[in-house]
Amino acid sequence: MREAQDRPVAVIEKNQIKASLVSAELFETMLVRLGDFNQGSG
C-alpha cells in the first residue's frame, strides 16, 4: 500500500470528505483551507 502514500487522495461528496488517504497534517491543512474558502465566499 505504498502507492497510497505517494498519491494523496480524498473523496469529496456534497462538500463532505468521505474518505481520505492523506497524512493527518495535510488533512488538517485541507480543512483549514476549506474553512477559509467557505468564510471568504460567505
HELIX and SHEET records of a PDB file:
HELIX    1   1 ARG A    2  ASP A    6  1                                   5    
HELIX    2   2 ALA A   24  SER A   41  1                                  18    
SHEET    1   A 2 ALA A  10  GLU A  13  0                                        
SHEET    2   A 2 GLN A  16  SER A  20 -1                                        
END                                                                             
